Amino acid sequence: MNWLNFFDTKITQLRHPFGRGINATIAPDEEELFNKSYEAFEKHEVLEAYEYFFKSLENYSADTPNQNIITKKEDDKLEFEIFQGSARIVGTVTQESLYAEAIMIKTADAEVALKRYILERNYQLTYAYYFSDEEYVKLKLYHDNASVSPQKIFFPLREISLNADFDKEHIKTEFPDITLQDTGHLVKLDNEELKIKYDFLHKWIDELDAKILTLPTNDNAGMQAFLYLHVLFKVDYLLVPKCEIYQKISKKIQHYFADESNPTEFKNEELKKYIAKLRDMSFEDFSTKFYSSKYTFNPMEKTSHEEMSNFISESLIKIRWYKNNRYTQIIPTMYKYISFYILYNYGLNPVTKALIHTLVEIQNPAFFKALDYIPLYDEEKEVFVKKAIVSKVEDAITPHLSQYKELEPFGDELNFSSLNDLSNSYLLQLKHLNFEEI
C-alpha cells in the first residue's frame, strides 16, 4: 500500500458524512493505478500517466463511484474536473503542461477588502495563485510536465483544491453580500436532517448549561474549558456545519489554544459567548450553513500514531487527577472530549479513524439513533450492544492485517462495566495499537 492510502479515511460505510475527512473509500486498485501512473510518467506518456493518477484519486460510497473526479480524454489532451467541497476545479492536461482553475466570484463583485485578502493569499500559496479576467476572479495552477511524477502533481492539485474550498467559505462568511460562483454541484440537506441537527445543537447547549451549574464555585476554569471545547468539537464532527459556523468554530478553537496572554477564564467567556450565539440562531439561518458535496483531498496532514498515543496518555493522566480529587462530574465529558479532539486535530490512518468513530458512536447513542443508526449503547439501561461493538472493532482492523500484521482486534478485551470504563479501556487499546509494517 503506497502513501496515497493515507487519504482513505473510512472503513465502515456510513450514510452521513462526519468530520472534515473524506467520508468515502478509495479505489480498490488504487495502488496498482498509482504504480501505473508512475511508470507512465517515467516513459513520458503524460496523458496516460495523468489518467491513471486521477483514477487513483477516485473515491467510493458503498462501492459506487462518487464522481469526485471526472476526466475526458481526447487525442492530444485530457480534460478534468475535481470536486472539493464548495470548489470545482477544472483543467486541461497536454503533453507539455497542466492548467487548472477554480472560479470564485465575479470580478465586478470584488470589493477593496476582498482584493486585499486575495493579494495576501497569493503570498501564502506555494503552487496556485489568484488572478482575474473580465468576468471572474479565479484561483489557478500551472505545472510544466517536463519533469513530473505522481508525487509532484499531487501536492499542487491538493493545494488549489483545499484553498479554493476554504476561500469560498471564507468569502461567504466575511463578505455575505458577494455571491459565490460555480456552486451548482452543491446539494442542500433535507429539512428532516437539518431539524435533527438543529435540535441536537440546542440539546447539547442545554446539557452544557446544566453541567456548568454542577461545577464547584471556585477553581473550575479548567473544567469549564473542557465543557465548552467539547461542545464545539462535537458540533464540528457530528453536525458538520459549513460556511460561517465552520469558519467561526475553527477560529475560536485556534485562538483558544494559541492565546497564551489571556487567562483561561477570559478564553472560556469568549467560547461561552459564541455558543450563546449558536443557541440564538434561527432554524432558517442555521439551515443555510449546510450542504452536501464531494471531496477529493483530506485537509489534515498525516499524524504519527505516537503523537496521538501521547495525547491519550496525557489526557488520561488529567482524568485520573480529576477522579482522585473527586471532580467526577467532568469525567464523562473528558472521555468524549478526547475522541473529538483527536478527530478534529489529527490526520488519522483509516484504521484509527474508524475505531475512534466507533467510540464516538458508543458515547453519543441518542444522536446516531436519531439519524436512524442502530445505537451501540442504551443510556437509560446502561447496557452495551457488545456483539456489535466487537464486530465493528474487528471490521476496522481485519482488512489491514496484510499490511499491519501486529494489529489485533481488541473488542473482547474491553471493559463493559460502565461507559467510563468502556471509554478508558478503549482508549488504552487504541494507544497500544502496533502499526509496524512487516
C-alpha positions in Angstrom: 0.0 0.0 0.0 1.5 3.3 -1.0 1.5 6.7 0.7 -1.8 7.8 -1.0 -3.7 5.2 1.0 -3.5 7.6 3.9 -6.3 9.6 2.3 -8.7 6.7 2.7 -10.4 7.9 5.8 -13.3 5.4 6.2 -13.7 1.7 6.6 -17.3 1.1 7.6 -19.8 2.6 5.2 -21.9 5.4 6.8 -24.9 7.1 5.3 -23.8 10.6 6.5 -20.5 12.4 6.4 -18.8 13.1 9.8 -15.9 15.4 10.4 -13.6 17.0 7.9 -12.0 13.9 6.3 -13.1 12.2 3.1 -16.1 10.1 4.1 -15.5 7.5 1.4 -13.2 4.6 0.4 -10.5 4.8 -2.2 -10.4 2.7 -5.4 -9.8 -1.0 -4.6 -7.0 -0.9 -7.2 -5.6 2.4 -6.0 -2.1 1.1 -5.5 -2.0 -0.5 -9.0 -3.3 2.7 -10.6 -0.7 4.8 -8.7 2.2 2.5 -9.9 0.9 2.6 -13.5 0.9 6.4 -13.3 4.5 6.4 -12.0 5.6 4.0 -14.8 3.8 6.0 -17.5 5.5 9.3 -16.3 8.9 7.6 -16.5 8.1 6.7 -20.1 6.9 10.3 -20.6 3.5 9.0 -21.6 2.0 12.1 -19.9 -1.7 11.8 -20.7 -1.9 8.1 -19.8 0.0 8.9 -16.6 -2.4 11.6 -15.6 -5.3 9.4 -16.4 -4.1 6.7 -14.1 -3.3 9.2 -11.4 -6.8 10.8 -11.5 -8.3 7.3 -11.3 -6.2 6.6 -8.2 -7.8 9.6 -6.5 -11.4 8.5 -7.1 -13.4 7.5 -4.0 -16.4 5.4 -3.4 -19.5 5.1 -1.2 -20.9 1.6 -0.8 -18.7 0.5 -3.8 -20.3 3.2 -6.0 -18.1 5.9 -7.6 -18.7 9.3 -6.1 -17.6 11.1 -9.3 -15.3 13.3 -7.2 -13.0 13.4 -10.3 -14.3 13.4 -13.9 -12.0 13.0 -16.9 -12.4 13.2 -20.6 -9.6 12.1 -22.9 -9.1 13.3 -26.4 -6.2 12.7 -28.9 -3.9 15.3 -27.5 -5.3 16.4 -24.2 -7.1 15.3 -21.0 -9.8 17.4 -19.5 -10.7 17.0 -15.9 -12.9 18.2 -13.0 -12.0 17.8 -9.3 -14.6 18.4 -6.6 -13.6 19.6 -3.2 -16.5 20.9 -1.1 -17.6 24.3 -2.3 -15.0 24.3 -5.1 -14.9 22.8 -8.5 -11.5 22.7 -10.2 -11.5 22.4 -13.9 -8.4 21.8 -16.0 -6.6 20.5 -19.1 -3.5 18.3 -19.4 -1.4 18.3 -22.5 1.9 16.6 -23.2 3.6 19.8 -22.2 1.7 21.1 -19.2 -1.2 21.0 -16.7 -3.5 24.0 -16.3 -6.3 24.1 -13.6 -8.5 26.8 -12.3 -11.4 27.4 -9.8 -14.0 30.1 -10.4 -14.6 32.1 -7.2 -16.7 35.2 -7.7 -17.5 37.7 -10.4 -14.7 40.3 -11.0 -17.2 43.1 -10.7 -18.1 42.0 -7.1 -14.6 42.1 -5.8 -14.6 45.0 -3.2 -11.4 46.6 -1.9 -11.2 44.5 1.3 -11.6 41.3 -0.7 -8.9 42.3 -3.2 -6.6 42.9 -0.2 -7.4 39.4 1.1 -6.7 37.8 -2.3 -3.3 39.6 -2.6 -2.4 38.3 0.9 -3.4 34.8 -0.1 -1.1 34.9 -3.1 1.9 35.3 -0.8 0.7 32.3 1.3 0.3 29.8 -1.5 3.1 27.7 -2.9 1.8 26.5 -6.3 -1.5 28.2 -7.0 -2.3 31.9 -7.3 -5.2 34.3 -7.9 -5.9 36.3 -11.0 -9.0 37.9 -12.6 -10.2 38.2 -16.1 -13.1 40.4 -17.4 -15.7 38.1 -15.9 -14.3 36.1 -12.8 -11.8 36.1 -10.0 -10.1 32.7 -10.2 -7.6 30.6 -8.4 -5.3 28.9 -10.9 -2.4 26.5 -11.2 0.1 25.9 -14.0 2.5 22.9 -14.0 5.2 22.1 -16.5 5.3 18.4 -17.5 8.9 18.3 -18.5 9.8 16.6 -15.2 6.8 15.2 -13.4 5.7 12.3 -11.2 2.6 11.4 -9.2 4.1 13.0 -6.1 5.0 16.2 -7.9 1.4 16.8 -9.1 -0.4 15.5 -6.0 0.6 18.5 -3.8 -0.1 21.3 -6.3 -3.6 19.8 -7.0 -4.2 19.3 -3.4 -3.3 23.0 -2.6 -5.6 24.5 -5.3 -8.4 22.2 -4.2 -8.2 22.8 -0.5 -7.6 26.5 -0.7 -10.4 27.2 -3.3 -12.8 25.4 -0.9 -11.5 27.3 2.1 -11.6 30.7 0.5 -15.0 30.2 -1.0 -16.4 29.5 2.5 -14.3 32.4 3.9 -15.8 34.8 1.3 -19.3 33.6 2.1 -18.7 34.2 5.8 -16.8 37.5 5.7 -18.4 39.0 2.6 -22.0 37.8 2.7 -23.2 40.3 0.1 -21.0 38.7 -2.5 -22.4 35.8 -4.5 -20.2 32.8 -4.9 -19.9 31.5 -8.5 -19.8 27.9 -9.8 -21.7 26.3 -6.9 -24.1 24.2 -8.9 -22.6 21.0 -7.6 -23.7 21.7 -4.0 -26.7 19.8 -2.6 -28.9 21.2 0.1 -29.6 18.9 3.1 -33.2 17.9 3.5 -35.2 19.7 6.2 -35.7 16.5 8.3 -31.9 16.0 8.8 -31.4 19.8 9.3 -34.1 19.7 12.0 -32.4 16.8 13.8 -29.1 18.7 13.8 -30.7 21.9 15.0 -32.5 20.1 17.8 -29.3 18.4 19.0 -27.4 21.6 18.9 -29.8 23.0 21.4 -29.9 19.8 23.4 -26.1 19.8 23.8 -26.1 23.5 24.8 -28.8 22.9 27.4 -26.8 20.0 28.7 -23.7 22.2 28.8 -25.5 24.9 30.8 -26.8 22.4 33.3 -23.4 20.8 33.7 -21.8 24.2 34.3 -24.1 24.6 37.3 -22.8 21.4 38.9 -19.2 22.6 39.0 -17.6 23.9 42.2 -17.8 27.6 42.6 -14.1 28.1 42.8 -11.2 26.9 40.6 -13.4 25.5 37.9 -11.9 27.2 34.8 -10.2 24.0 33.6 -13.4 22.0 33.8 -15.4 24.8 32.1 -12.8 24.7 29.3 -13.3 21.0 28.6 -17.1 21.5 28.6 -17.1 24.4 26.1 -14.5 22.9 23.8 -16.2 19.6 23.9 -19.4 21.1 22.5 -17.6 22.9 19.7 -15.7 19.8 18.7 -18.9 17.8 18.8 -20.8 20.3 16.6 -17.9 20.2 14.1 -17.7 16.4 13.9 -21.3 15.3 14.2 -23.2 18.1 12.6 -20.5 19.0 10.0 -21.5 22.7 9.5 -20.2 24.7 6.6 -19.5 28.3 5.9 -19.9 30.7 8.8 -20.4 28.1 11.6 -17.3 26.1 10.5 -15.2 29.2 10.0 -16.2 30.7 13.4 -15.7 27.4 15.3 -12.2 26.9 13.7 -11.2 30.4 14.7 -12.5 30.1 18.2 -10.6 26.8 18.7 -7.5 28.1 17.1 -7.4 31.3 19.2 -8.2 29.3 22.4 -5.1 27.1 22.1 -2.8 29.8 20.6 -3.7 32.6 23.1 -1.1 32.5 25.9 -1.6 36.1 27.0 -5.1 35.7 28.5 -6.2 33.6 31.4 -8.4 30.5 31.0 -11.4 32.4 32.5 -11.2 35.0 29.7 -11.0 32.4 27.0 -13.8 30.5 28.4 -16.0 33.6 28.4 -15.3 34.0 24.7 -16.4 30.4 24.0 -19.5 30.9 26.1 -20.5 34.0 24.1 -20.1 32.2 20.8 -22.0 29.1 22.0 -24.8 31.5 23.1 -24.9 32.9 19.5 -25.3 29.4 18.2 -28.2 28.8 20.5 -29.9 32.0 19.4 -29.5 31.2 15.7 -32.9 30.7 14.0 -33.6 27.5 12.1 -33.8 29.4 8.9 -30.4 30.9 9.3 -28.9 27.6 10.6 -30.2 25.8 7.5 -28.1 28.0 5.2 -24.9 26.7 6.9 -25.1 23.2 5.5 -24.7 21.5 2.2 -23.6 18.1 0.8 -20.7 17.8 -1.6 -17.9 15.6 -2.9 -14.4 15.7 -1.6 -11.1 14.5 -3.1 -8.4 15.6 -0.6 -8.0 15.3 3.1 -7.4 18.7 4.7 -5.4 17.3 7.6 -1.7 16.3 7.4 -0.8 12.8 8.5 -0.3 12.3 12.2 2.0 9.7 13.6 0.4 7.1 15.9 3.0 8.1 18.6 1.7 11.6 18.7 -1.9 10.5 19.1 -0.8 8.0 21.7 1.0 10.6 23.7 -2.1 12.8 23.7 -4.2 9.9 25.0 -1.7 9.3 27.8 -1.6 13.0 28.9 -5.4 13.1 28.8 -5.9 10.0 30.9 -3.5 11.5 33.5 -5.7 14.5 33.7 -8.8 12.3 34.1 -7.1 10.4 37.0 -6.3 13.8 38.7 -10.0 14.8 38.5 -11.1 11.4 39.7 -8.6 11.5 42.7 -9.8 15.0 43.6 -13.5 13.8 43.4 -14.5 16.0 40.4 -16.3 13.1 38.9 -18.9 15.2 37.1 -16.4 16.2 34.5 -15.0 12.8 33.7 -17.7 11.6 31.2 -17.2 14.8 29.2 -13.5 14.4 29.2 -13.6 10.9 27.7 -15.8 12.3 24.9 -13.6 15.4 24.6 -10.6 13.1 23.9 -12.3 11.4 21.0 -13.5 14.6 19.3 -10.1 16.3 19.9 -8.3 13.6 18.1 -10.7 13.6 15.2 -10.5 17.4 14.9 -6.8 17.8 15.1 -5.1 14.7 13.7 -4.8 13.2 10.3 -5.6 9.6 11.1 -4.9 6.4 9.2 -8.1 4.6 8.1 -7.9 2.0 11.0 -7.6 4.6 13.7 -10.3 6.9 12.1 -12.8 4.0 12.0 -12.0 2.9 15.5 -12.4 6.3 17.1 -15.6 6.9 15.1 -16.9 3.7 16.7 -16.1 5.1 20.1 -18.0 8.3 19.3 -21.0 6.2 18.2 -20.9 4.4 21.6 -20.6 7.7 23.5 -23.3 9.5 21.6 -26.1 7.0 21.0 -29.0 9.4 21.0 -27.7 11.4 18.1 -26.9 8.3 16.0 -30.3 6.8 16.8 -32.0 10.0 15.6 -30.1 9.6 12.3 -31.5 6.0 12.1 -28.4 4.1 13.1 -28.6 1.2 15.5 -27.3 2.5 18.8 -24.4 0.7 20.4 -25.3 1.8 23.9 -28.6 2.1 25.8 -28.1 5.2 28.0 -31.2 4.6 30.2 -30.4 0.9 30.9 -26.7 1.5 30.8 -26.3 -1.6 28.5 -23.9 -2.0 25.6 -24.6 -3.9 22.4 -21.4 -5.8 23.0 -21.6 -8.1 19.9 -22.0 -5.1 17.5 -19.1 -3.2 19.2 -16.8 -6.2 19.0 -17.8 -6.7 15.3 -17.1 -3.0 14.5 -13.7 -3.2 16.0 -12.9 -6.3 14.0 -14.3 -4.7 10.8 -11.9 -1.8 11.2 -8.8 -3.8 11.8 -9.1 -7.1 9.9 -8.9 -5.6 6.3 -5.5 -4.2 7.1 -3.8 -7.2 8.7 -1.9 -7.9 5.5 -0.2 -4.5 5.9 0.0 -4.3 9.7 0.5 -7.9 10.9 0.9 -6.9 14.5 -2.6 -5.4 14.8 -5.1 -7.4 16.8 -8.9 -6.9 17.2 -9.4 -5.9 20.8 -13.2 -5.9 21.2 -13.2 -8.8 23.6 -10.6 -7.0 25.8 -12.9 -4.0 26.5 -14.3 -3.3 29.9 -18.1 -3.1 29.5 -18.8 -2.4 33.2 -19.8 1.3 32.5 -19.5 3.9 29.8 -16.5 5.5 31.6 -14.8 2.0 31.9 -15.5 1.3 28.3 -14.1 4.6 27.2 -11.0 4.2 29.3 -10.3 0.6 28.1 -11.0 1.6 24.5 -8.5 4.5 24.6 -5.9 2.3 26.2 -6.3 -0.2 23.4 -6.0 2.5 20.8 -2.9 3.8 22.5 -1.1 0.4 22.2 -2.0 -0.4 18.6 1.1 -1.5 16.7 1.2 -0.1 13.1 4.6 -1.5 12.3 4.6 -2.7 8.7 6.1 -6.1 8.2 
